[in-house]
Amino acid sequence: MKTTVLNIEGMGCSGCVNTIENTLTALPGVKTVIANLEKGIAEVDFDEQEVKEEDFKKAVEEAGYTMTGIQG
Ligand SMILES: [Cu+2]
């Protein structure tokens, strides 16, 4: 398992936080997601054998937000 922090642009309310959490949690290999509205981030625990960081970017964009980077 790996933990990474994604920078997410476009979250404006707690509904957006839920959308981001649900979107990322729905990906295979993702265990937990905690999004933070003030910081504009989502912390993701995932299995790097099953899901890749570019999959997060794609899913975030399909949900209507922008993933601007990865903090590590
Ligand atoms: Cu919102």
N, CA, C, O and the ligand as a Tripos MOL2 file, in Angstrom:
@<TRIPOS>MOLECULE
protein
  289   287    73     0     0
PROTEIN
NO_CHARGES

@<TRIPOS>ATOM
      1 N           0.8510   -1.2020    0.0000 N.3       1 MET1
      2 CA          0.0000    0.0000    0.0000 C.3       1 MET1
      3 C           0.8750    1.2360    0.0000 C.2       1 MET1
      4 O           1.9850    1.2530    0.5330 O.2       1 MET1
      5 N           0.3310    2.2640   -0.6170 N.am      2 LYS2
      6 CA          1.0410    3.5280   -0.7230 C.3       2 LYS2
      7 C           0.0700    4.6510   -0.3540 C.2       2 LYS2
      8 O          -1.1270    4.5600   -0.6260 O.2       2 LYS2
      9 N           0.5860    5.6940    0.2580 N.am      3 THR3
     10 CA         -0.2370    6.8680    0.5480 C.3       3 THR3
     11 C           0.3160    8.0400   -0.2440 C.2       3 THR3
     12 O           1.5210    8.2880   -0.2580 O.2       3 THR3
     13 N          -0.5830    8.7530   -0.8980 N.am      4 THR4
     14 CA         -0.1500    9.9090   -1.6600 C.3       4 THR4
     15 C          -1.1390   11.0440   -1.4490 C.2       4 THR4
     16 O          -2.3040   10.8140   -1.1230 O.2       4 THR4
     17 N          -0.6670   12.2620   -1.6370 N.am      5 VAL5
     18 CA         -1.5350   13.4300   -1.4590 C.3       5 VAL5
     19 C          -1.6800   14.1280   -2.8050 C.2       5 VAL5
     20 O          -0.6980   14.5530   -3.4130 O.2       5 VAL5
     21 N          -2.9220   14.2370   -3.2560 N.am      6 LEU6
     22 CA         -3.2060   14.8630   -4.5460 C.3       6 LEU6
     23 C          -3.6550   16.2980   -4.3310 C.2       6 LEU6
     24 O          -4.4340   16.5740   -3.4190 O.2       6 LEU6
     25 N          -3.1780   17.2020   -5.1510 N.am      7 ASN7
     26 CA         -3.6900   18.5740   -5.1620 C.3       7 ASN7
     27 C          -4.8860   18.6160   -6.1060 C.2       7 ASN7
     28 O          -4.7810   18.2630   -7.2800 O.2       7 ASN7
     29 N          -6.0260   19.0530   -5.5720 N.am      8 ILE8
     30 CA         -7.2630   19.0810   -6.3550 C.3       8 ILE8
     31 C          -7.7660   20.5190   -6.4230 C.2       8 ILE8
     32 O          -7.8890   21.2060   -5.4090 O.2       8 ILE8
     33 N          -8.0510   20.9490   -7.6410 N.am      9 GLU9
     34 CA         -8.5780   22.2910   -7.8360 C.3       9 GLU9
     35 C         -10.0640   22.2040   -8.1410 C.2       9 GLU9
     36 O         -10.4940   21.3380   -8.9040 O.2       9 GLU9
     37 N         -10.8450   23.0900   -7.5530 N.am     10 GLY10
     38 CA        -12.2530   23.1910   -7.9130 C.3      10 GLY10
     39 C         -13.2290   22.7630   -6.8380 C.2      10 GLY10
     40 O         -14.4390   22.8760   -7.0320 O.2      10 GLY10
     41 N         -12.7370   22.2690   -5.6980 N.am     11 MET11
     42 CA        -13.6520   21.8880   -4.6250 C.3      11 MET11
     43 C         -14.1350   23.1570   -3.9190 C.2      11 MET11
     44 O         -13.3280   23.9750   -3.4760 O.2      11 MET11
     45 N         -15.4620   23.3120   -3.8190 N.am     12 GLY12
     46 CA        -15.9970   24.5400   -3.2410 C.3      12 GLY12
     47 C         -16.8630   24.3290   -2.0170 C.2      12 GLY12
     48 O         -17.1960   25.2970   -1.3330 O.2      12 GLY12
     49 N         -17.2350   23.1060   -1.7200 N.am     13 CYS13
     50 CA        -18.1160   22.8590   -0.5790 C.3      13 CYS13
     51 C         -17.9570   21.4020   -0.1370 C.2      13 CYS13
     52 O         -17.2060   20.6350   -0.7410 O.2      13 CYS13
     53 N         -18.6740   21.0390    0.9210 N.am     14 SER14
     54 CA        -18.5230   19.6670    1.4190 C.3      14 SER14
     55 C         -19.1080   18.6370    0.4520 C.2      14 SER14
     56 O         -18.7480   17.4610    0.4930 O.2      14 SER14
     57 N         -20.0200   19.0940   -0.4220 N.am     15 GLY15
     58 CA        -20.5180   18.1920   -1.4620 C.3      15 GLY15
     59 C         -19.4090   17.7860   -2.4200 C.2      15 GLY15
     60 O         -19.3220   16.6350   -2.8470 O.2      15 GLY15
     61 N         -18.5640   18.7570   -2.7490 N.am     16 CYS16
     62 CA        -17.4180   18.4700   -3.6200 C.3      16 CYS16
     63 C         -16.4670   17.4960   -2.9380 C.2      16 CYS16
     64 O         -15.9320   16.5910   -3.5780 O.2      16 CYS16
     65 N         -16.2620   17.6810   -1.6530 N.am     17 VAL17
     66 CA        -15.3880   16.7800   -0.8900 C.3      17 VAL17
     67 C         -15.9300   15.3500   -0.9930 C.2      17 VAL17
     68 O         -15.1740   14.4060   -1.2250 O.2      17 VAL17
     69 N         -17.2400   15.2040   -0.8190 N.am     18 ASN18
     70 CA        -17.8490   13.8750   -0.9290 C.3      18 ASN18
     71 C         -17.6930   13.3060   -2.3300 C.2      18 ASN18
     72 O         -17.4060   12.1210   -2.5010 O.2      18 ASN18
     73 N         -17.8860   14.1640   -3.3380 N.am     19 THR19
     74 CA        -17.7540   13.7020   -4.7230 C.3      19 THR19
     75 C         -16.3510   13.1890   -4.9800 C.2      19 THR19
     76 O         -16.1750   12.1200   -5.5650 O.2      19 THR19
     77 N         -15.3540   13.9410   -4.5490 N.am     20 ILE20
     78 CA        -13.9630   13.5290   -4.7520 C.3      20 ILE20
     79 C         -13.6820   12.2230   -4.0030 C.2      20 ILE20
     80 O         -13.0710   11.3030   -4.5470 O.2      20 ILE20
     81 N         -14.1280   12.1570   -2.7660 N.am     21 GLU21
     82 CA        -13.8840   10.9360   -1.9800 C.3      21 GLU21
     83 C         -14.5520    9.7280   -2.6330 C.2      21 GLU21
     84 O         -13.9500    8.6600   -2.7460 O.2      21 GLU21
     85 N         -15.8020    9.9070   -3.0620 N.am     22 ASN22
     86 CA        -16.5220    8.7790   -3.6700 C.3      22 ASN22
     87 C         -15.9240    8.3830   -5.0110 C.2      22 ASN22
     88 O         -15.8190    7.1990   -5.3320 O.2      22 ASN22
     89 N         -15.5320    9.3860   -5.7890 N.am     23 THR23
     90 CA        -14.9510    9.1220   -7.1140 C.3      23 THR23
     91 C         -13.6710    8.3120   -6.9920 C.2      23 THR23
     92 O         -13.4740    7.3330   -7.7110 O.2      23 THR23
     93 N         -12.8090    8.7240   -6.0840 N.am     24 LEU24
     94 CA        -11.5190    8.0420   -5.9560 C.3      24 LEU24
     95 C         -11.6690    6.6900   -5.2620 C.2      24 LEU24
     96 O         -10.9870    5.7290   -5.6160 O.2      24 LEU24
     97 N         -12.5590    6.6160   -4.2800 N.am     25 THR25
     98 CA        -12.7740    5.3480   -3.5730 C.3      25 THR25
     99 C         -13.3190    4.2800   -4.5180 C.2      25 THR25
    100 O         -13.0850    3.0880   -4.3190 O.2      25 THR25
    101 N         -14.0510    4.7180   -5.5520 N.am     26 ALA26
    102 CA        -14.6560    3.7670   -6.4940 C.3      26 ALA26
    103 C         -13.6230    3.0950   -7.3920 C.2      26 ALA26
    104 O         -13.9230    2.0770   -8.0170 O.2      26 ALA26
    105 N         -12.4200    3.6400   -7.4690 N.am     27 LEU27
    106 CA        -11.3980    3.0340   -8.3250 C.3      27 LEU27
    107 C         -10.8870    1.7390   -7.6940 C.2      27 LEU27
    108 O         -10.7010    1.6720   -6.4790 O.2      27 LEU27
    109 N         -10.6580    0.7020   -8.5210 N.am     28 PRO28
    110 CA        -10.1200   -0.5330   -7.9740 C.3      28 PRO28
    111 C          -8.7390   -0.2890   -7.3590 C.2      28 PRO28
    112 O          -7.9110    0.4060   -7.9490 O.2      28 PRO28
    113 N          -8.4940   -0.8480   -6.2010 N.am     29 GLY29
    114 CA         -7.1880   -0.7150   -5.5650 C.3      29 GLY29
    115 C          -7.0820    0.4420   -4.5940 C.2      29 GLY29
    116 O          -6.0960    0.5620   -3.8670 O.2      29 GLY29
    117 N          -8.1170    1.3110   -4.5790 N.am     30 VAL30
    118 CA         -8.0850    2.4350   -3.6490 C.3      30 VAL30
    119 C          -8.7460    2.0120   -2.3480 C.2      30 VAL30
    120 O          -9.8760    1.5240   -2.3460 O.2      30 VAL30
    121 N          -8.0320    2.2010   -1.2350 N.am     31 LYS31
    122 CA         -8.5560    1.7500    0.0460 C.3      31 LYS31
    123 C          -9.2960    2.8800    0.7630 C.2      31 LYS31
    124 O         -10.4850    2.7590    1.0590 O.2      31 LYS31
    125 N          -8.5990    3.9670    1.0390 N.am     32 THR32
    126 CA         -9.2850    5.0790    1.7050 C.3      32 THR32
    127 C          -8.8980    6.3990    1.0530 C.2      32 THR32
    128 O          -7.8020    6.5630    0.5180 O.2      32 THR32
    129 N          -9.8490    7.3370    1.1190 N.am     33 VAL33
    130 CA         -9.6090    8.6890    0.5970 C.3      33 VAL33
    131 C         -10.1330    9.6880    1.6150 C.2      33 VAL33
    132 O         -11.2710    9.5850    2.0740 O.2      33 VAL33
    133 N          -9.3020   10.6490    1.9590 N.am     34 ILE34
    134 CA         -9.7470   11.7440    2.8200 C.3      34 ILE34
    135 C          -9.4350   13.0440    2.0910 C.2      34 ILE34
    136 O          -8.2730   13.3940    1.8790 O.2      34 ILE34
    137 N         -10.5030   13.7570    1.7080 N.am     35 ALA35
    138 CA        -10.3180   15.0370    1.0140 C.3      35 ALA35
    139 C         -10.4610   16.1670    2.0140 C.2      35 ALA35
    140 O         -11.2040   16.0630    2.9900 O.2      35 ALA35
    141 N          -9.7380   17.2490    1.7590 N.am     36 ASN36
    142 CA         -9.7650   18.4170    2.6440 C.3      36 ASN36
    143 C         -10.0510   19.6530    1.8100 C.2      36 ASN36
    144 O          -9.2850   20.0240    0.9210 O.2      36 ASN36
    145 N         -11.1770   20.2760    2.1240 N.am     37 LEU37
    146 CA        -11.6580   21.4240    1.3510 C.3      37 LEU37
    147 C         -10.7160   22.6210    1.4600 C.2      37 LEU37
    148 O         -10.3550   23.2190    0.4460 O.2      37 LEU37
    149 N         -10.3140   22.9770    2.6920 N.am     38 GLU38
    150 CA         -9.4790   24.1740    2.8980 C.3      38 GLU38
    151 C          -8.1270   24.0340    2.2130 C.2      38 GLU38
    152 O          -7.6190   24.9750    1.6020 O.2      38 GLU38
    153 N          -7.5550   22.8380    2.3280 N.am     39 LYS39
    154 CA         -6.2260   22.6240    1.7530 C.3      39 LYS39
    155 C          -6.2720   22.2800    0.2670 C.2      39 LYS39
    156 O          -5.2580   22.3680   -0.4250 O.2      39 LYS39
    157 N          -7.4580   21.8840   -0.2270 N.am     40 GLY40
    158 CA         -7.5570   21.5070   -1.6370 C.3      40 GLY40
    159 C          -6.7750   20.2530   -1.9580 C.2      40 GLY40
    160 O          -6.1100   20.1580   -2.9890 O.2      40 GLY40
    161 N          -6.8680   19.2960   -1.0590 N.am     41 ILE41
    162 CA         -6.1090   18.0560   -1.2510 C.3      41 ILE41
    163 C          -6.9950   16.8280   -1.0330 C.2      41 ILE41
    164 O          -8.0830   16.9050   -0.4620 O.2      41 ILE41
    165 N          -6.4880   15.7060   -1.5090 N.am     42 ALA42
    166 CA         -7.0800   14.4140   -1.1800 C.3      42 ALA42
    167 C          -5.9370   13.4530   -0.8620 C.2      42 ALA42
    168 O          -5.0200   13.2510   -1.6590 O.2      42 ALA42
    169 N          -6.0270   12.8720    0.3260 N.am     43 GLU43
    170 CA         -5.0330   11.8770    0.7350 C.3      43 GLU43
    171 C          -5.5850   10.5030    0.3800 C.2      43 GLU43
    172 O          -6.6880   10.1410    0.7870 O.2      43 GLU43
    173 N          -4.8120    9.7510   -0.3790 N.am     44 VAL44
    174 CA         -5.3000    8.4830   -0.9230 C.3      44 VAL44
    175 C          -4.3870    7.3350   -0.4910 C.2      44 VAL44
    176 O          -3.1720    7.3880   -0.6800 O.2      44 VAL44
    177 N          -4.9860    6.3100    0.0840 N.am     45 ASP45
    178 CA         -4.2690    5.0610    0.3670 C.3      45 ASP45
    179 C          -4.6370    4.0750   -0.7320 C.2      45 ASP45
    180 O          -5.8170    3.8050   -0.9560 O.2      45 ASP45
    181 N          -3.6430    3.5420   -1.4130 N.am     46 PHE46
    182 CA         -3.9660    2.6690   -2.5460 C.3      46 PHE46
    183 C          -2.9010    1.6030   -2.7490 C.2      46 PHE46
    184 O          -1.7860    1.6830   -2.2350 O.2      46 PHE46
    185 N          -3.2980    0.6070   -3.5200 N.am     47 ASP47
    186 CA         -2.4040   -0.4800   -3.8930 C.3      47 ASP47
    187 C          -1.8300   -0.1390   -5.2660 C.2      47 ASP47
    188 O          -2.5520   -0.1310   -6.2630 O.2      47 ASP47
    189 N          -0.5370    0.1420   -5.3120 N.am     48 GLU48
    190 CA          0.0550    0.6050   -6.5740 C.3      48 GLU48
    191 C           0.1260   -0.4890   -7.6400 C.2      48 GLU48
    192 O           0.4510   -0.2060   -8.7930 O.2      48 GLU48
    193 N          -0.1760   -1.7370   -7.2640 N.am     49 GLN49
    194 CA         -0.2750   -2.8040   -8.2690 C.3      49 GLN49
    195 C          -1.5660   -2.6820   -9.0690 C.2      49 GLN49
    196 O          -1.6440   -3.1200  -10.2160 O.2      49 GLN49
    197 N          -2.5750   -2.0810   -8.4460 N.am     50 GLU50
    198 CA         -3.9110   -2.0790   -9.0510 C.3      50 GLU50
    199 C          -4.3060   -0.7560   -9.6790 C.2      50 GLU50
    200 O          -5.1190   -0.7200  -10.6030 O.2      50 GLU50
    201 N          -3.7350    0.3250   -9.1830 N.am     51 VAL51
    202 CA         -4.1700    1.6340   -9.6670 C.3      51 VAL51
    203 C          -2.9610    2.5650   -9.7100 C.2      51 VAL51
    204 O          -2.0710    2.4850   -8.8640 O.2      51 VAL51
    205 N          -2.9440    3.4450  -10.7030 N.am     52 LYS52
    206 CA         -1.7960    4.3360  -10.8740 C.3      52 LYS52
    207 C          -2.2220    5.7840  -10.6690 C.2      52 LYS52
    208 O          -3.4030    6.1220  -10.7360 O.2      52 LYS52
    209 N          -1.2300    6.6240  -10.4190 N.am     53 GLU53
    210 CA         -1.5400    8.0150  -10.1320 C.3      53 GLU53
    211 C          -2.2470    8.7050  -11.3070 C.2      53 GLU53
    212 O          -3.0730    9.5950  -11.1010 O.2      53 GLU53
    213 N          -1.9210    8.2930  -12.5330 N.am     54 GLU54
    214 CA         -2.6200    8.9290  -13.6620 C.3      54 GLU54
    215 C          -4.1030    8.5190  -13.7300 C.2      54 GLU54
    216 O          -4.9200    9.2290  -14.3160 O.2      54 GLU54
    217 N          -4.4390    7.3780  -13.1290 N.am     55 ASP55
    218 CA         -5.8590    6.9970  -13.0380 C.3      55 ASP55
    219 C          -6.6170    7.9660  -12.1280 C.2      55 ASP55
    220 O          -7.7890    8.2640  -12.3590 O.2      55 ASP55
    221 N          -5.9320    8.4500  -11.0930 N.am     56 PHE56
    222 CA         -6.5690    9.4290  -10.1970 C.3      56 PHE56
    223 C          -6.8890   10.7050  -10.9640 C.2      56 PHE56
    224 O          -7.9730   11.2750  -10.8370 O.2      56 PHE56
    225 N          -5.9180   11.1380  -11.7640 N.am     57 LYS57
    226 CA         -6.0830   12.3740  -12.5340 C.3      57 LYS57
    227 C          -7.2840   12.2680  -13.4730 C.2      57 LYS57
    228 O          -8.0940   13.1890  -13.5820 O.2      57 LYS57
    229 N          -7.3770   11.1310  -14.1420 N.am     58 LYS58
    230 CA         -8.4610   10.9150  -15.0890 C.3      58 LYS58
    231 C          -9.8190   10.9190  -14.3680 C.2      58 LYS58
    232 O         -10.7700   11.5530  -14.8250 O.2      58 LYS58
    233 N          -9.8940   10.2070  -13.2410 N.am     59 ALA59
    234 CA        -11.1540   10.1100  -12.5040 C.3      59 ALA59
    235 C         -11.5660   11.4700  -11.9530 C.2      59 ALA59
    236 O         -12.7430   11.8290  -11.9910 O.2      59 ALA59
    237 N         -10.6000   12.2200  -11.4430 N.am     60 VAL60
    238 CA        -10.8850   13.5550  -10.8950 C.3      60 VAL60
    239 C         -11.4200   14.4540  -12.0020 C.2      60 VAL60
    240 O         -12.3680   15.2110  -11.7910 O.2      60 VAL60
    241 N         -10.8100   14.3710  -13.1810 N.am     61 GLU61
    242 CA        -11.2490   15.2180  -14.2900 C.3      61 GLU61
    243 C         -12.6160   14.8140  -14.7890 C.2      61 GLU61
    244 O         -13.4210   15.6720  -15.1510 O.2      61 GLU61
    245 N         -12.8980   13.5080  -14.8160 N.am     62 GLU62
    246 CA        -14.2270   13.0450  -15.2340 C.3      62 GLU62
    247 C         -15.2980   13.5330  -14.2630 C.2      62 GLU62
    248 O         -16.4480   13.7280  -14.6550 O.2      62 GLU62
    249 N         -14.9290   13.7290  -13.0080 N.am     63 ALA63
    250 CA        -15.8860   14.2120  -12.0060 C.3      63 ALA63
    251 C         -16.0440   15.7330  -12.0650 C.2      63 ALA63
    252 O         -16.8830   16.2930  -11.3590 O.2      63 ALA63
    253 N         -15.2460   16.4080  -12.9000 N.am     64 GLY64
    254 CA        -15.4000   17.8460  -13.0810 C.3      64 GLY64
    255 C         -14.4050   18.6940  -12.3080 C.2      64 GLY64
    256 O         -14.5930   19.9040  -12.1820 O.2      64 GLY64
    257 N         -13.3610   18.0860  -11.7960 N.am     65 TYR65
    258 CA        -12.3400   18.8190  -11.0320 C.3      65 TYR65
    259 C         -10.9910   18.6600  -11.7360 C.2      65 TYR65
    260 O         -10.8740   17.9440  -12.7300 O.2      65 TYR65
    261 N         -10.0000   19.3270  -11.2090 N.am     66 THR66
    262 CA         -8.6730   19.2530  -11.8220 C.3      66 THR66
    263 C          -7.6620   18.7880  -10.7840 C.2      66 THR66
    264 O          -7.5840   19.3370   -9.6850 O.2      66 THR66
    265 N          -6.9000   17.7830  -11.1440 N.am     67 MET67
    266 CA         -5.7960   17.3670  -10.2860 C.3      67 MET67
    267 C          -4.5470   18.0720  -10.7880 C.2      67 MET67
    268 O          -4.0600   17.7890  -11.8830 O.2      67 MET67
    269 N          -4.0350   18.9870   -9.9860 N.am     68 THR68
    270 CA         -2.9230   19.8240  -10.4510 C.3      68 THR68
    271 C          -1.5630   19.2550  -10.0810 C.2      68 THR68
    272 O          -0.5380   19.7230  -10.5770 O.2      68 THR68
    273 N          -1.5450   18.2630   -9.2260 N.am     69 GLY69
    274 CA         -0.2470   17.6960   -8.8840 C.3      69 GLY69
    275 C          -0.3400   16.6880   -7.7750 C.2      69 GLY69
    276 O          -1.4100   16.3970   -7.2400 O.2      69 GLY69
    277 N           0.8290   16.1610   -7.4480 N.am     70 ILE70
    278 CA          0.9520   15.1410   -6.4000 C.3      70 ILE70
    279 C           2.0150   15.6200   -5.4220 C.2      70 ILE70
    280 O           3.1140   16.0010   -5.8250 O.2      70 ILE70
    281 N           1.6840   15.5980   -4.1440 N.am     71 GLN71
    282 CA          2.6540   16.0520   -3.1370 C.3      71 GLN71
    283 C           3.6080   14.9420   -2.7090 C.2      71 GLN71
    284 O           4.6410   15.1990   -2.0920 O.2      71 GLN71
    285 N           3.2430   13.6910   -3.0480 N.am     72 GLY72
    286 CA          4.1230   12.5810   -2.6770 C.3      72 GLY72
    287 C           3.4290   11.5930   -1.7880 C.2      72 GLY72
    288 O           4.0300   10.5980   -1.3840 O.2      72 GLY72
    289 CU        -19.3070   21.7590   -3.9390 Cu       73 CU73
@<TRIPOS>BOND
     1     1     2 1
     2     2     3 1
     3     3     4 2
     4     3     5 am
     5     5     6 1
     6     6     7 1
     7     7     8 2
     8     7     9 am
     9     9    10 1
    10    10    11 1
    11    11    12 2
    12    11    13 am
    13    13    14 1
    14    14    15 1
    15    15    16 2
    16    15    17 am
    17    17    18 1
    18    18    19 1
    19    19    20 2
    20    19    21 am
    21    21    22 1
    22    22    23 1
    23    23    24 2
    24    23    25 am
    25    25    26 1
    26    26    27 1
    27    27    28 2
    28    27    29 am
    29    29    30 1
    30    30    31 1
    31    31    32 2
    32    31    33 am
    33    33    34 1
    34    34    35 1
    35    35    36 2
    36    35    37 am
    37    37    38 1
    38    38    39 1
    39    39    40 2
    40    39    41 am
    41    41    42 1
    42    42    43 1
    43    43    44 2
    44    43    45 am
    45    45    46 1
    46    46    47 1
    47    47    48 2
    48    47    49 am
    49    49    50 1
    50    50    51 1
    51    51    52 2
    52    51    53 am
    53    53    54 1
    54    54    55 1
    55    55    56 2
    56    55    57 am
    57    57    58 1
    58    58    59 1
    59    59    60 2
    60    59    61 am
    61    61    62 1
    62    62    63 1
    63    63    64 2
    64    63    65 am
    65    65    66 1
    66    66    67 1
    67    67    68 2
    68    67    69 am
    69    69    70 1
    70    70    71 1
    71    71    72 2
    72    71    73 am
    73    73    74 1
    74    74    75 1
    75    75    76 2
    76    75    77 am
    77    77    78 1
    78    78    79 1
    79    79    80 2
    80    79    81 am
    81    81    82 1
    82    82    83 1
    83    83    84 2
    84    83    85 am
    85    85    86 1
    86    86    87 1
    87    87    88 2
    88    87    89 am
    89    89    90 1
    90    90    91 1
    91    91    92 2
    92    91    93 am
    93    93    94 1
    94    94    95 1
    95    95    96 2
    96    95    97 am
    97    97    98 1
    98    98    99 1
    99    99   100 2
   100    99   101 am
   101   101   102 1
   102   102   103 1
   103   103   104 2
   104   103   105 am
   105   105   106 1
   106   106   107 1
   107   107   108 2
   108   107   109 am
   109   109   110 1
   110   110   111 1
   111   111   112 2
   112   111   113 am
   113   113   114 1
   114   114   115 1
   115   115   116 2
   116   115   117 am
   117   117   118 1
   118   118   119 1
   119   119   120 2
   120   119   121 am
   121   121   122 1
   122   122   123 1
   123   123   124 2
   124   123   125 am
   125   125   126 1
   126   126   127 1
   127   127   128 2
   128   127   129 am
   129   129   130 1
   130   130   131 1
   131   131   132 2
   132   131   133 am
   133   133   134 1
   134   134   135 1
   135   135   136 2
   136   135   137 am
   137   137   138 1
   138   138   139 1
   139   139   140 2
   140   139   141 am
   141   141   142 1
   142   142   143 1
   143   143   144 2
   144   143   145 am
   145   145   146 1
   146   146   147 1
   147   147   148 2
   148   147   149 am
   149   149   150 1
   150   150   151 1
   151   151   152 2
   152   151   153 am
   153   153   154 1
   154   154   155 1
   155   155   156 2
   156   155   157 am
   157   157   158 1
   158   158   159 1
   159   159   160 2
   160   159   161 am
   161   161   162 1
   162   162   163 1
   163   163   164 2
   164   163   165 am
   165   165   166 1
   166   166   167 1
   167   167   168 2
   168   167   169 am
   169   169   170 1
   170   170   171 1
   171   171   172 2
   172   171   173 am
   173   173   174 1
   174   174   175 1
   175   175   176 2
   176   175   177 am
   177   177   178 1
   178   178   179 1
   179   179   180 2
   180   179   181 am
   181   181   182 1
   182   182   183 1
   183   183   184 2
   184   183   185 am
   185   185   186 1
   186   186   187 1
   187   187   188 2
   188   187   189 am
   189   189   190 1
   190   190   191 1
   191   191   192 2
   192   191   193 am
   193   193   194 1
   194   194   195 1
   195   195   196 2
   196   195   197 am
   197   197   198 1
   198   198   199 1
   199   199   200 2
   200   199   201 am
   201   201   202 1
   202   202   203 1
   203   203   204 2
   204   203   205 am
   205   205   206 1
   206   206   207 1
   207   207   208 2
   208   207   209 am
   209   209   210 1
   210   210   211 1
   211   211   212 2
   212   211   213 am
   213   213   214 1
   214   214   215 1
   215   215   216 2
   216   215   217 am
   217   217   218 1
   218   218   219 1
   219   219   220 2
   220   219   221 am
   221   221   222 1
   222   222   223 1
   223   223   224 2
   224   223   225 am
   225   225   226 1
   226   226   227 1
   227   227   228 2
   228   227   229 am
   229   229   230 1
   230   230   231 1
   231   231   232 2
   232   231   233 am
   233   233   234 1
   234   234   235 1
   235   235   236 2
   236   235   237 am
   237   237   238 1
   238   238   239 1
   239   239   240 2
   240   239   241 am
   241   241   242 1
   242   242   243 1
   243   243   244 2
   244   243   245 am
   245   245   246 1
   246   246   247 1
   247   247   248 2
   248   247   249 am
   249   249   250 1
   250   250   251 1
   251   251   252 2
   252   251   253 am
   253   253   254 1
   254   254   255 1
   255   255   256 2
   256   255   257 am
   257   257   258 1
   258   258   259 1
   259   259   260 2
   260   259   261 am
   261   261   262 1
   262   262   263 1
   263   263   264 2
   264   263   265 am
   265   265   266 1
   266   266   267 1
   267   267   268 2
   268   267   269 am
   269   269   270 1
   270   270   271 1
   271   271   272 2
   272   271   273 am
   273   273   274 1
   274   274   275 1
   275   275   276 2
   276   275   277 am
   277   277   278 1
   278   278   279 1
   279   279   280 2
   280   279   281 am
   281   281   282 1
   282   282   283 1
   283   283   284 2
   284   283   285 am
   285   285   286 1
   286   286   287 1
   287   287   288 2
@<TRIPOS>SUBSTRUCTURE
     1 MET1         2 RESIDUE 1 A MET
     2 LYS2         6 RESIDUE 1 A LYS
     3 THR3        10 RESIDUE 1 A THR
     4 THR4        14 RESIDUE 1 A THR
     5 VAL5        18 RESIDUE 1 A VAL
     6 LEU6        22 RESIDUE 1 A LEU
     7 ASN7        26 RESIDUE 1 A ASN
     8 ILE8        30 RESIDUE 1 A ILE
     9 GLU9        34 RESIDUE 1 A GLU
    10 GLY10       38 RESIDUE 1 A GLY
    11 MET11       42 RESIDUE 1 A MET
    12 GLY12       46 RESIDUE 1 A GLY
    13 CYS13       50 RESIDUE 1 A CYS
    14 SER14       54 RESIDUE 1 A SER
    15 GLY15       58 RESIDUE 1 A GLY
    16 CYS16       62 RESIDUE 1 A CYS
    17 VAL17       66 RESIDUE 1 A VAL
    18 ASN18       70 RESIDUE 1 A ASN
    19 THR19       74 RESIDUE 1 A THR
    20 ILE20       78 RESIDUE 1 A ILE
    21 GLU21       82 RESIDUE 1 A GLU
    22 ASN22       86 RESIDUE 1 A ASN
    23 THR23       90 RESIDUE 1 A THR
    24 LEU24       94 RESIDUE 1 A LEU
    25 THR25       98 RESIDUE 1 A THR
    26 ALA26      102 RESIDUE 1 A ALA
    27 LEU27      106 RESIDUE 1 A LEU
    28 PRO28      110 RESIDUE 1 A PRO
    29 GLY29      114 RESIDUE 1 A GLY
    30 VAL30      118 RESIDUE 1 A VAL
    31 LYS31      122 RESIDUE 1 A LYS
    32 THR32      126 RESIDUE 1 A THR
    33 VAL33      130 RESIDUE 1 A VAL
    34 ILE34      134 RESIDUE 1 A ILE
    35 ALA35      138 RESIDUE 1 A ALA
    36 ASN36      142 RESIDUE 1 A ASN
    37 LEU37      146 RESIDUE 1 A LEU
    38 GLU38      150 RESIDUE 1 A GLU
    39 LYS39      154 RESIDUE 1 A LYS
    40 GLY40      158 RESIDUE 1 A GLY
    41 ILE41      162 RESIDUE 1 A ILE
    42 ALA42      166 RESIDUE 1 A ALA
    43 GLU43      170 RESIDUE 1 A GLU
    44 VAL44      174 RESIDUE 1 A VAL
    45 ASP45      178 RESIDUE 1 A ASP
    46 PHE46      182 RESIDUE 1 A PHE
    47 ASP47      186 RESIDUE 1 A ASP
    48 GLU48      190 RESIDUE 1 A GLU
    49 GLN49      194 RESIDUE 1 A GLN
    50 GLU50      198 RESIDUE 1 A GLU
    51 VAL51      202 RESIDUE 1 A VAL
    52 LYS52      206 RESIDUE 1 A LYS
    53 GLU53      210 RESIDUE 1 A GLU
    54 GLU54      214 RESIDUE 1 A GLU
    55 ASP55      218 RESIDUE 1 A ASP
    56 PHE56      222 RESIDUE 1 A PHE
    57 LYS57      226 RESIDUE 1 A LYS
    58 LYS58      230 RESIDUE 1 A LYS
    59 ALA59      234 RESIDUE 1 A ALA
    60 VAL60      238 RESIDUE 1 A VAL
    61 GLU61      242 RESIDUE 1 A GLU
    62 GLU62      246 RESIDUE 1 A GLU
    63 ALA63      250 RESIDUE 1 A ALA
    64 GLY64      254 RESIDUE 1 A GLY
    65 TYR65      258 RESIDUE 1 A TYR
    66 THR66      262 RESIDUE 1 A THR
    67 MET67      266 RESIDUE 1 A MET
    68 THR68      270 RESIDUE 1 A THR
    69 GLY69      274 RESIDUE 1 A GLY
    70 ILE70      278 RESIDUE 1 A ILE
    71 GLN71      282 RESIDUE 1 A GLN
    72 GLY72      286 RESIDUE 1 A GLY
    73 CU73       289 GROUP 0 **** ****
